[in-house]
Amino acid sequence: MMLEAVSSILKGASDIAQSSGVAKSTSAVTQLGQTAQTGESARGFDGVLQQVATDAISAMKTGEAASISYIQGKVSAQSVVEAVMSAEQTLQMAVAVRDKVVQAYQEVSRMAI
């Protein structure tokens, strides 16, 4: 359930960025900087959001797997707590990113043209 929540939060933030044109303008700026850079280090805003979503889902899966392993008696309670705390931190970060994207979109939409 938490994985679905993180996925929907980050997908919503990515959709807002793409629909508002932020991703396109960021990609254009990124493309200007790509003349000196090559590889994955130069990617657009939507790519960064996608990577954050992937990392968040991975951390959540790790926390869930650690919990299941503890129930089966395979790992210690300390490792479960560490994994769950990491997943919680990741979820908080995902929510903060979503909030900032929504706030930026609202600020841009209020600007006079």
mmCIF file of the C-alpha atoms, coordinates in Angstrom:
data_MODEL
# 
_entry.id   MODEL 
# 
loop_
_atom_site.group_PDB 
_atom_site.id 
_atom_site.type_symbol 
_atom_site.label_atom_id 
_atom_site.label_alt_id 
_atom_site.label_comp_id 
_atom_site.label_asym_id 
_atom_site.label_entity_id 
_atom_site.label_seq_id 
_atom_site.pdbx_PDB_ins_code 
_atom_site.Cartn_x 
_atom_site.Cartn_y 
_atom_site.Cartn_z 
_atom_site.occupancy 
_atom_site.B_iso_or_equiv 
_atom_site.pdbx_formal_charge 
_atom_site.auth_seq_id 
_atom_site.auth_comp_id 
_atom_site.auth_asym_id 
_atom_site.auth_atom_id 
_atom_site.pdbx_PDB_model_num 
ATOM 1   C CA . MET A 1 1   ? 0.000  0.000   0.000   1.00 0.00 ? 1   MET A CA 1 
ATOM 2   C CA . MET A 1 2   ? 2.837  2.387   0.829   1.00 0.00 ? 2   MET A CA 1 
ATOM 3   C CA . LEU A 1 3   ? 4.502  1.579   -2.485  1.00 0.00 ? 3   LEU A CA 1 
ATOM 4   C CA . GLU A 1 4   ? 1.351  2.558   -4.325  1.00 0.00 ? 4   GLU A CA 1 
ATOM 5   C CA . ALA A 1 5   ? 1.143  5.804   -2.351  1.00 0.00 ? 5   ALA A CA 1 
ATOM 6   C CA . VAL A 1 6   ? 4.744  6.745   -3.166  1.00 0.00 ? 6   VAL A CA 1 
ATOM 7   C CA . SER A 1 7   ? 4.246  5.841   -6.818  1.00 0.00 ? 7   SER A CA 1 
ATOM 8   C CA . SER A 1 8   ? 1.084  7.908   -7.112  1.00 0.00 ? 8   SER A CA 1 
ATOM 9   C CA . ILE A 1 9   ? 2.648  10.896  -5.318  1.00 0.00 ? 9   ILE A CA 1 
ATOM 10  C CA . LEU A 1 10  ? 5.705  10.966  -7.544  1.00 0.00 ? 10  LEU A CA 1 
ATOM 11  C CA . LYS A 1 11  ? 3.736  10.224  -10.703 1.00 0.00 ? 11  LYS A CA 1 
ATOM 12  C CA . GLY A 1 12  ? 1.435  13.126  -9.876  1.00 0.00 ? 12  GLY A CA 1 
ATOM 13  C CA . ALA A 1 13  ? 4.410  15.429  -9.401  1.00 0.00 ? 13  ALA A CA 1 
ATOM 14  C CA . SER A 1 14  ? 5.895  14.278  -12.701 1.00 0.00 ? 14  SER A CA 1 
ATOM 15  C CA . ASP A 1 15  ? 2.551  14.757  -14.489 1.00 0.00 ? 15  ASP A CA 1 
ATOM 16  C CA . ILE A 1 16  ? 2.201  18.284  -13.105 1.00 0.00 ? 16  ILE A CA 1 
ATOM 17  C CA . ALA A 1 17  ? 5.718  19.136  -14.227 1.00 0.00 ? 17  ALA A CA 1 
ATOM 18  C CA . GLN A 1 18  ? 5.095  17.774  -17.723 1.00 0.00 ? 18  GLN A CA 1 
ATOM 19  C CA . SER A 1 19  ? 1.681  19.389  -18.160 1.00 0.00 ? 19  SER A CA 1 
ATOM 20  C CA . SER A 1 20  ? 2.933  22.771  -17.025 1.00 0.00 ? 20  SER A CA 1 
ATOM 21  C CA . GLY A 1 21  ? 5.836  22.712  -19.443 1.00 0.00 ? 21  GLY A CA 1 
ATOM 22  C CA . VAL A 1 22  ? 8.424  22.816  -16.663 1.00 0.00 ? 22  VAL A CA 1 
ATOM 23  C CA . ALA A 1 23  ? 9.918  19.539  -17.837 1.00 0.00 ? 23  ALA A CA 1 
ATOM 24  C CA . LYS A 1 24  ? 10.189 20.795  -21.413 1.00 0.00 ? 24  LYS A CA 1 
ATOM 25  C CA . SER A 1 25  ? 11.892 24.036  -20.454 1.00 0.00 ? 25  SER A CA 1 
ATOM 26  C CA . THR A 1 26  ? 14.209 22.211  -18.077 1.00 0.00 ? 26  THR A CA 1 
ATOM 27  C CA . SER A 1 27  ? 15.032 19.723  -20.821 1.00 0.00 ? 27  SER A CA 1 
ATOM 28  C CA . ALA A 1 28  ? 15.853 22.579  -23.157 1.00 0.00 ? 28  ALA A CA 1 
ATOM 29  C CA . VAL A 1 29  ? 18.229 24.077  -20.595 1.00 0.00 ? 29  VAL A CA 1 
ATOM 30  C CA . THR A 1 30  ? 19.731 20.655  -20.001 1.00 0.00 ? 30  THR A CA 1 
ATOM 31  C CA . GLN A 1 31  ? 20.248 20.149  -23.727 1.00 0.00 ? 31  GLN A CA 1 
ATOM 32  C CA . LEU A 1 32  ? 22.181 23.400  -23.866 1.00 0.00 ? 32  LEU A CA 1 
ATOM 33  C CA . GLY A 1 33  ? 24.491 22.073  -21.173 1.00 0.00 ? 33  GLY A CA 1 
ATOM 34  C CA . GLN A 1 34  ? 24.913 18.717  -22.884 1.00 0.00 ? 34  GLN A CA 1 
ATOM 35  C CA . THR A 1 35  ? 27.475 20.028  -25.324 1.00 0.00 ? 35  THR A CA 1 
ATOM 36  C CA . ALA A 1 36  ? 30.114 19.660  -22.634 1.00 0.00 ? 36  ALA A CA 1 
ATOM 37  C CA . GLN A 1 37  ? 28.552 16.666  -20.905 1.00 0.00 ? 37  GLN A CA 1 
ATOM 38  C CA . THR A 1 38  ? 27.762 13.149  -22.042 1.00 0.00 ? 38  THR A CA 1 
ATOM 39  C CA . GLY A 1 39  ? 26.034 10.164  -20.470 1.00 0.00 ? 39  GLY A CA 1 
ATOM 40  C CA . GLU A 1 40  ? 23.367 9.980   -17.819 1.00 0.00 ? 40  GLU A CA 1 
ATOM 41  C CA . SER A 1 41  ? 24.636 12.906  -15.755 1.00 0.00 ? 41  SER A CA 1 
ATOM 42  C CA . ALA A 1 42  ? 22.743 15.336  -18.006 1.00 0.00 ? 42  ALA A CA 1 
ATOM 43  C CA . ARG A 1 43  ? 19.016 14.614  -17.910 1.00 0.00 ? 43  ARG A CA 1 
ATOM 44  C CA . GLY A 1 44  ? 15.847 16.607  -17.656 1.00 0.00 ? 44  GLY A CA 1 
ATOM 45  C CA . PHE A 1 45  ? 13.597 17.336  -14.734 1.00 0.00 ? 45  PHE A CA 1 
ATOM 46  C CA . ASP A 1 46  ? 11.292 14.469  -15.630 1.00 0.00 ? 46  ASP A CA 1 
ATOM 47  C CA . GLY A 1 47  ? 14.268 12.082  -15.588 1.00 0.00 ? 47  GLY A CA 1 
ATOM 48  C CA . VAL A 1 48  ? 15.235 13.262  -12.123 1.00 0.00 ? 48  VAL A CA 1 
ATOM 49  C CA . LEU A 1 49  ? 11.681 12.737  -10.856 1.00 0.00 ? 49  LEU A CA 1 
ATOM 50  C CA . GLN A 1 50  ? 11.622 9.286   -12.396 1.00 0.00 ? 50  GLN A CA 1 
ATOM 51  C CA . GLN A 1 51  ? 14.902 8.397   -10.656 1.00 0.00 ? 51  GLN A CA 1 
ATOM 52  C CA . VAL A 1 52  ? 13.561 9.677   -7.324  1.00 0.00 ? 52  VAL A CA 1 
ATOM 53  C CA . ALA A 1 53  ? 10.445 7.527   -7.773  1.00 0.00 ? 53  ALA A CA 1 
ATOM 54  C CA . THR A 1 54  ? 12.537 4.477   -8.589  1.00 0.00 ? 54  THR A CA 1 
ATOM 55  C CA . ASP A 1 55  ? 14.750 5.028   -5.546  1.00 0.00 ? 55  ASP A CA 1 
ATOM 56  C CA . ALA A 1 56  ? 11.730 5.548   -3.296  1.00 0.00 ? 56  ALA A CA 1 
ATOM 57  C CA . ILE A 1 57  ? 10.052 2.364   -4.466  1.00 0.00 ? 57  ILE A CA 1 
ATOM 58  C CA . SER A 1 58  ? 13.302 0.455   -4.022  1.00 0.00 ? 58  SER A CA 1 
ATOM 59  C CA . ALA A 1 59  ? 13.694 1.693   -0.442  1.00 0.00 ? 59  ALA A CA 1 
ATOM 60  C CA . MET A 1 60  ? 10.099 0.770   0.360   1.00 0.00 ? 60  MET A CA 1 
ATOM 61  C CA . LYS A 1 61  ? 10.577 -2.728  -1.061  1.00 0.00 ? 61  LYS A CA 1 
ATOM 62  C CA . THR A 1 62  ? 13.760 -3.147  0.982   1.00 0.00 ? 62  THR A CA 1 
ATOM 63  C CA . GLY A 1 63  ? 11.914 -2.166  4.158   1.00 0.00 ? 63  GLY A CA 1 
ATOM 64  C CA . GLU A 1 64  ? 9.088  -4.584  3.442   1.00 0.00 ? 64  GLU A CA 1 
ATOM 65  C CA . ALA A 1 65  ? 11.521 -7.393  2.625   1.00 0.00 ? 65  ALA A CA 1 
ATOM 66  C CA . ALA A 1 66  ? 13.401 -6.773  5.884   1.00 0.00 ? 66  ALA A CA 1 
ATOM 67  C CA . SER A 1 67  ? 10.142 -6.933  7.836   1.00 0.00 ? 67  SER A CA 1 
ATOM 68  C CA . ILE A 1 68  ? 9.220  -10.243 6.217   1.00 0.00 ? 68  ILE A CA 1 
ATOM 69  C CA . SER A 1 69  ? 12.714 -11.611 6.842   1.00 0.00 ? 69  SER A CA 1 
ATOM 70  C CA . TYR A 1 70  ? 12.423 -10.656 10.520  1.00 0.00 ? 70  TYR A CA 1 
ATOM 71  C CA . ILE A 1 71  ? 9.109  -12.479 10.816  1.00 0.00 ? 71  ILE A CA 1 
ATOM 72  C CA . GLN A 1 72  ? 10.803 -15.539 9.318   1.00 0.00 ? 72  GLN A CA 1 
ATOM 73  C CA . GLY A 1 73  ? 13.684 -15.162 11.809  1.00 0.00 ? 73  GLY A CA 1 
ATOM 74  C CA . LYS A 1 74  ? 16.351 -14.449 9.201   1.00 0.00 ? 74  LYS A CA 1 
ATOM 75  C CA . VAL A 1 75  ? 17.462 -10.943 10.288  1.00 0.00 ? 75  VAL A CA 1 
ATOM 76  C CA . SER A 1 76  ? 17.814 -8.984  13.505  1.00 0.00 ? 76  SER A CA 1 
ATOM 77  C CA . ALA A 1 77  ? 15.403 -6.364  14.763  1.00 0.00 ? 77  ALA A CA 1 
ATOM 78  C CA . GLN A 1 78  ? 18.063 -3.692  14.330  1.00 0.00 ? 78  GLN A CA 1 
ATOM 79  C CA . SER A 1 79  ? 18.342 -4.275  10.586  1.00 0.00 ? 79  SER A CA 1 
ATOM 80  C CA . VAL A 1 80  ? 14.550 -4.145  10.271  1.00 0.00 ? 80  VAL A CA 1 
ATOM 81  C CA . VAL A 1 81  ? 14.420 -0.841  12.140  1.00 0.00 ? 81  VAL A CA 1 
ATOM 82  C CA . GLU A 1 82  ? 17.169 0.584   9.935   1.00 0.00 ? 82  GLU A CA 1 
ATOM 83  C CA . ALA A 1 83  ? 15.416 -0.506  6.739   1.00 0.00 ? 83  ALA A CA 1 
ATOM 84  C CA . VAL A 1 84  ? 12.033 0.802   7.882   1.00 0.00 ? 84  VAL A CA 1 
ATOM 85  C CA . MET A 1 85  ? 13.561 4.128   8.997   1.00 0.00 ? 85  MET A CA 1 
ATOM 86  C CA . SER A 1 86  ? 15.210 4.468   5.593   1.00 0.00 ? 86  SER A CA 1 
ATOM 87  C CA . ALA A 1 87  ? 11.892 3.766   3.894   1.00 0.00 ? 87  ALA A CA 1 
ATOM 88  C CA . GLU A 1 88  ? 10.171 6.338   6.109   1.00 0.00 ? 88  GLU A CA 1 
ATOM 89  C CA . GLN A 1 89  ? 12.808 8.947   5.262   1.00 0.00 ? 89  GLN A CA 1 
ATOM 90  C CA . THR A 1 90  ? 12.359 8.191   1.582   1.00 0.00 ? 90  THR A CA 1 
ATOM 91  C CA . LEU A 1 91  ? 8.594  8.568   1.844   1.00 0.00 ? 91  LEU A CA 1 
ATOM 92  C CA . GLN A 1 92  ? 8.974  11.912  3.627   1.00 0.00 ? 92  GLN A CA 1 
ATOM 93  C CA . MET A 1 93  ? 11.363 13.075  0.920   1.00 0.00 ? 93  MET A CA 1 
ATOM 94  C CA . ALA A 1 94  ? 8.942  12.002  -1.812  1.00 0.00 ? 94  ALA A CA 1 
ATOM 95  C CA . VAL A 1 95  ? 6.120  13.937  -0.179  1.00 0.00 ? 95  VAL A CA 1 
ATOM 96  C CA . ALA A 1 96  ? 8.377  16.996  0.198   1.00 0.00 ? 96  ALA A CA 1 
ATOM 97  C CA . VAL A 1 97  ? 9.353  16.832  -3.490  1.00 0.00 ? 97  VAL A CA 1 
ATOM 98  C CA . ARG A 1 98  ? 5.708  16.541  -4.473  1.00 0.00 ? 98  ARG A CA 1 
ATOM 99  C CA . ASP A 1 99  ? 4.795  19.520  -2.293  1.00 0.00 ? 99  ASP A CA 1 
ATOM 100 C CA . LYS A 1 100 ? 7.566  21.663  -3.808  1.00 0.00 ? 100 LYS A CA 1 
ATOM 101 C CA . VAL A 1 101 ? 6.552  20.742  -7.364  1.00 0.00 ? 101 VAL A CA 1 
ATOM 102 C CA . VAL A 1 102 ? 2.924  21.601  -6.653  1.00 0.00 ? 102 VAL A CA 1 
ATOM 103 C CA . GLN A 1 103 ? 3.961  24.853  -4.973  1.00 0.00 ? 103 GLN A CA 1 
ATOM 104 C CA . ALA A 1 104 ? 6.155  25.800  -7.944  1.00 0.00 ? 104 ALA A CA 1 
ATOM 105 C CA . TYR A 1 105 ? 3.355  24.986  -10.386 1.00 0.00 ? 105 TYR A CA 1 
ATOM 106 C CA . GLN A 1 106 ? 0.902  27.130  -8.437  1.00 0.00 ? 106 GLN A CA 1 
ATOM 107 C CA . GLU A 1 107 ? 3.374  29.994  -8.314  1.00 0.00 ? 107 GLU A CA 1 
ATOM 108 C CA . VAL A 1 108 ? 3.992  29.821  -12.057 1.00 0.00 ? 108 VAL A CA 1 
ATOM 109 C CA . SER A 1 109 ? 0.255  29.621  -12.773 1.00 0.00 ? 109 SER A CA 1 
ATOM 110 C CA . ARG A 1 110 ? -0.314 32.822  -10.765 1.00 0.00 ? 110 ARG A CA 1 
ATOM 111 C CA . MET A 1 111 ? 2.210  34.800  -12.810 1.00 0.00 ? 111 MET A CA 1 
ATOM 112 C CA . ALA A 1 112 ? 0.871  37.447  -15.126 1.00 0.00 ? 112 ALA A CA 1 
ATOM 113 C CA . ILE A 1 113 ? 1.667  36.921  -18.778 1.00 0.00 ? 113 ILE A CA 1 
# 
